């Protein structure tokens, strides 16, 4: 079946937290996530398969680092106590294990974060491709990998950019690649190795043998926001012995941790049909739920949908229809009137006026 949709890069990674403002301040101060695209305080009504069958009140913000990279959708339940995972997340578990953060220099960023007393997990070490990286843990027990990337948009003299991809635990890499390589387009294998890896040794479970496959897109992503989102990577890790736990088993979407990986897309109907043909039907579909109308997300609007990978990890798709440019004067851009080509730099640079000062 021919693909008639476009994957336009990683829009954001969802992060469930217990205190949105505390977490957002930390991500601003350490990852430069200071550009607020939208903030919404309402009910999540369409995620019933993942919220116990009931609409749930929540407070969410989508924040970007305009130097480059995907954003964070920081998400907090209201009226319900978020449920933390009972056992720490370990290599071998199923789900989004780690968020990759892009930087210009791994060594420089390591010194910068060490001086800020961030909890670093080991020192910079080379992965199987020879590229250096290191890991850190935020105060909320989420692990990030610092990796070097390119495709920068603004030079704001911040030490990091935004999300550059994820490390995802799976039980069968070949089954998972139907989604990640075919549907999402990460079809080029950078490496495919099975071993006990020194660079993973600082991580919980890093002493175990795993198969790890680093993927990137052979055809660069494009789309309205690609100048900011840039290119990205997905790394799949599979235990050689029996799989560990599913990270969100017995918990709700939105509970603390990495809750989903979200892609900016064009062509929701075509994507729906292709996902069905490959055995990954939409489990949430705002377009069908709203009879084809845009879903209002406060300061933004569009369609969104979800699928599950073979181990239940949630992948979100967003087709944006409205971009807030200068909210104070009510200036929005209707993205439905544009093709998938990148927005002009001067329009993207106006997002600087949405910056939050700390």
C-alpha angles and dihedrals in degrees: 000000000000118000112239098171133078129229103211102189138278109316096184148325116238116233120191113210140174095226116028098193094048092049095044092052090053092049091048093049096045106025101026094240094157105129110096111208095174140346119199131183108186145092124305096223103165101051094076095133087062103034102059095273093293135099109254130207113234145162116225137174130188110212131181138193103224093208087078144291140072121305137239123250099205109201133189130180118232121203091015129075108241112239115230121210111267096219125038119262111260137184104269094045120116119247141041102333103172140010116223116223119200122227137170094233125020092198094050092047091048091057091044094053093041089056089051090055093242112165102259121193105215130315131293111293135171123260121216090280092054095251116136123232141150138204135234137182122223121219089265095060097256116138123221130189117215111216135168117253141168135208096086120183109189129017103222094155091246117147095231142030126213136275114334097179139293146266108234127193114224136173096219120023096195092055091045092052090066085071104031099038102030108031097030097035102236089136103144117088112217091181139344111195137159117203146092101287124213093209090057094048095096090060126089104266091015092127092069129091113255140168111238127188122187114205134190134171116268088204111051115242118250135184143117096303101030093113086067102030094046124179124318148188137231121204120197119203123192126182116238090218125041118325120256127229129311104251094223098037106137093003134094130251102261095040113124116300138045102327103179146346112236129204129198107230143174121214108037095180093051091046091051091054094047093048090052090050090054094047099259107109120185111266092190122029120176094184093060092040091054097040092249096313124129118265110238112229097179103258094016137042140195144101125303134185140171137217130181126232116228090277097047098262110152121240116188128203122200126189104192119213103172128041119194106223106163105004094180091067096032097251112160131161120227102223093189088076092058132075122232094276118119120275114248115271092241091061093047090048090060087071085079087080088067091061117130116221119220 
